[in-house]
Amino acid sequence: MISRRDFLKATSALAGVFSVHPLLAWAGESGLVISGEDGMIVRSLRFFDLEMPVEYLKAWITPVPHFFVRNHMHEPSTLDAAEWRVSIGGEVEKPLSLSLEDLEKFALHSVTNTLECAGNGRAFQQPHVPGVQWQRGAVGTARFSGVRLRDVLQRAGVKTTGKHVMFHGLDEVPAKVPPFVRSIPIEKAMDADTLIATKMNGAALTKHHGYPARALVPGWIGAASCKWLAEIKVLDKEFDGNFMSPGYRMPNQPIKPGEAVKPEDTHPITALGVKSIIANPSDGATVKGRAVQVHGAAWAGEADIARVEVSTDSGSTWNTAQLGKEQARYAWRLWSYSWKPAKAGDFVLISRATDSQGRVQPSSAVWNPSGYLYNAVDQVKVHVEA
Ligand code: MTE
């Protein structure tokens, strides 16, 4: 149950993108899943979490209003771009404090990246795990532009003791909640595609996505890409706050549901796994006609998609799907398969991706207590009408 204060905060955040629907009040109290005006699924009002309905996945680049939103805290209530600065400190020779104007003096770089929340698909974990019950749509692809984090760190001069880079955003942290602070290894921070991004799909970031600047750590779980950046600190070791440990960690070995795992037997989650989802037909749909366009998207974090296969007979036989022409190093590939059902009836359609590292989407996901990195083959049930 959300508090009235949280509800008012969340609805005022929603008002930025949708006109607030009267249903919201009722749904907020009951905790039901409801839709905003753009049809996004509101997964949480307390901290404003929006999921893209999978049917919206039609284009390689996700329009910003359809891009999922994941907040662990309240979004900053005031953000003044003219006043905004990001500090760069810690294990550096020359600490910096940069304004947006200062950032614009660095070379501009763009990366088309598929951003996926580590908890996407959690709702499908069996047995059930707690947390935001994302289904397929806590994922989207956008062209992020900004400056290379590497260029900024080099200007500050990273000392040889610098091993991790910590990000801290301007989230408003409720009492008793640890702040959303995480770190990435220095090697990933110095990668030519890791950004301090100020733009998404060619326009300034919207508030929901981290305005005026966010980290963009391509190919990695969304949690690595800190929004509303205020502080970048080079550390001599991995940051050890709540969102690094126990948050966002996986057991080193698969564990049984309910089995305890020691912190030293876990590791932080970094890059995304191999995964595909079916966008059309929807689960439970009735389809007509002799040709059904089955389509979706597939991604693999830092690896490339090698192939997507589709089964229309519950996994007995597999057909190669056609991959879309549009591609970029960290971006998903759209795929499609033209299915000609031989008869009317009920069918289970399954998609399965394989990546350039030889990883194949598994038939069931590795169970873990937080339901991270769910990537089992996707399946939908459809009824074909005569
Ligand atoms: N950055 C801050 N400051 N606060 C947050 O709560 N959420 C993270 C990440 N960056 C978060 C954050 C998580 S868990 C994800 S999945 C992505 O932002 C989501 O980015 P988006 O909301 O732009 O889609």
Residues whose N, C-alpha, C, O or C-beta is under 5 A from the ligand:
A	BS01	MTE	F68 V69 R70 N71 H72 M73 E116 C117 A118 G169 D171 F180 H208 H209 G222 A223 S225 C226 K227 W228
